[in-house]
Amino acid sequence: MTTKQHDDLVLFDLEPGWEAPRRPGQRAGIGSHHSHRAGTTTWLTPPHITAALGGPDSFDLDPCAHPGWVTARQLVSLPTDGLSVGWHGRVWLNPPYGAEAWTWLARLADHADQGGSGTALVFARTETAGFVETVWERATGLLFLAGRLTFHLPDGNPANANSGGPSVLIAYGQPDADVLATCSLPGSFITGWRA
């Protein structure tokens, strides 16, 4: 194990496959099934989420799409970098999880500042610097989803376990906040926390 200092945090590089010890019967922590042990970093949006928000046809663009998994009218997937293309209209965003997510959320916030709108799906890690900067300081509305989502694997099948942590839908722009406020997804909607 190696350590690195980053601002006031100490980051640990762990050996591949290392797991924190757990008591018998203890469940793994947030994001546990999103580990390298699962063999994928691709976690597809459960179809009922986009359906409840108006369906894939209600979104103009998904810049983090997976081939064959329709979440918007225009899909951008690897090897094309979705951050390098022009964004337009209403955007659906299920970004890569981890520190990289904040770059994508900042781009969605910028898109909304320029007259667009969109909704993102991420873990509800409300205390992190990235969440503060890209969500608390810039989003229009939030829907903290009840329960834990079961994402889908690249082959389209649901994962064997739920996400291991709570998820939140983040609206950038009033049209998307209005959709979150009135959609059928169970959870707690908040808006108006910014001055």
Disulfide bonds with the S-S distance in Angstrom:
none
